[in-house]
Each structure stands twice: as C-alpha cells, then as structure tokens.
Amino acid sequence: MKMYQLMTSDGRSLAATLLLLLLAAAQVAGTPAAAAAGAACHNDLIALRSTCYQYVQDDGGPMVQPSPHCCATVRGIANATCVCDYFSSLDYINLDRVFYVAGQCAVAIPWSCGD
C-alpha cells in the first residue's frame, strides 16, 4: 500500500488544513522582496537603537551632535520609509531630533516622515 492510501479522512483533512495555513502564511509574508525589506528594516532599527538612540530620545535636554558611529549607521539605512514610519509611532523619540541627526550626518530624509 502506498502512503497516500493509508491516510484516513481525518489525516487528509489535517493535511489539507496545514496546506491552506502554509499558503495563507506565504500570502501574508508577501514576496521575497517584501520579506527582505522587512528584514532590512528590522536590522536598521536595531543598529539605530544601539548607536543613535541617545541623540533622538525625547528627554528634554539639548540636541547633541551625533557620533561618527551614529552617522555611519544613519548613512547605511536600507529602508528609510520603514524606519521613519516606526520612529514616528514612538512617543519617546523626538522627530525634531531625528531630523537634526539626519542633517548633521548629511542624510536627507523625507519631510513626510512622521505624518
């Protein structure tokens, strides 16, 4: 007997359900390019958090010149739209400081950032 002949109707239902779930997950994830863009955004956010957070946090202090390491991170951002959207959703990030840091690092960011 072949394997597919041994499956019960419950087994076939389970297999069909798993297949549908996999197809749905693939559609949610989108294209490989979308997945790569999401991964790039995640990596950018982690790098920015570790190198630039102190310069953009909303702590009420003065704006501070970003470090060369922070500027190198800002210049290397792969998915600026995603990063901008994420920062604008956080209440502990000061967008004026984000623009200041970007300017000090000679990086142009869209004025729509934060809208």
C-alpha positions in Angstrom: 0.0 0.0 0.0 1.1 3.5 -0.7 1.4 6.2 1.9 -1.5 8.3 0.5 -3.7 5.2 0.6 -3.0 4.8 4.3 -4.3 8.2 5.2 -7.6 8.4 6.9 -10.1 11.1 6.0 -9.1 12.8 9.3 -5.5 12.7 8.1 -6.4 14.1 4.8 -8.3 16.9 6.4 -5.4 17.7 8.7 -3.0 17.8 5.7 -5.4 20.0 3.7 -5.7 22.4 6.7 -1.9 22.6 7.0 -1.5 23.2 3.3 -4.1 26.1 3.5 -2.3 27.6 6.5 1.0 27.5 4.7 -0.5 29.1 1.6 -2.1 31.8 3.8 1.2 32.4 5.6 3.0 32.8 2.3 0.5 35.4 1.1 0.8 37.3 4.4 4.5 37.4 4.1 4.3 38.7 0.6 7.0 38.4 -1.9 10.6 37.6 -1.1 11.4 41.2 -1.8 8.9 42.3 0.8 10.4 39.9 3.3 13.9 41.2 2.6 12.7 44.8 3.0 11.2 43.9 6.4 14.4 42.2 7.5 16.4 45.2 6.4 14.1 47.5 8.3 14.5 45.3 11.4 18.3 45.4 11.1 18.3 49.1 10.6 16.2 49.7 13.7 18.4 47.5 15.9 21.5 49.3 14.6 20.0 52.8 15.1 18.8 51.8 18.6 22.3 50.8 19.6 24.2 53.7 18.0 21.8 56.7 17.8 19.1 56.4 20.5 20.8 58.9 22.9 20.7 61.6 20.2 17.0 61.2 19.3 15.3 60.4 22.6 12.7 62.8 23.9 14.4 63.6 27.2 14.0 67.4 27.3 17.8 68.0 27.0 19.6 69.9 24.3 20.2 68.5 20.9 23.6 66.9 20.8 26.0 66.3 17.8 25.7 62.6 16.8 28.8 60.4 17.0 30.6 59.3 13.8 29.4 55.8 14.6 25.8 57.0 14.7 26.2 58.9 11.4 27.7 55.8 9.7 24.6 53.9 10.8 22.3 56.6 9.5 24.1 56.7 6.2 23.7 52.9 5.9 19.9 52.7 6.4 18.5 50.4 3.8 14.8 51.0 4.3 14.3 54.7 5.3 10.5 54.7 4.8 10.0 51.8 7.3 12.4 53.3 9.8 10.7 56.7 9.5 7.2 55.1 10.0 8.4 53.2 13.0 10.1 56.2 14.7 7.0 58.4 14.2 4.9 55.8 16.1 7.1 56.1 19.2 6.3 58.8 21.8 9.8 58.6 23.3 11.5 59.6 20.1 11.7 63.3 19.2 11.3 63.7 15.5 12.9 67.2 15.5 16.0 65.4 16.8 15.7 62.7 14.2 15.8 65.5 11.5 18.6 67.2 13.3 20.7 64.0 13.5 20.0 63.2 9.8 21.1 66.8 8.9 24.2 66.6 10.9 25.0 63.3 9.2 24.4 64.8 5.8 21.4 62.4 5.1 18.2 63.8 3.6 15.0 62.3 5.0 11.6 63.0 3.6 9.6 65.8 5.2 6.7 63.5 5.3 8.5 61.5 8.0 6.2 61.4 11.0 3.0 62.2 9.2 
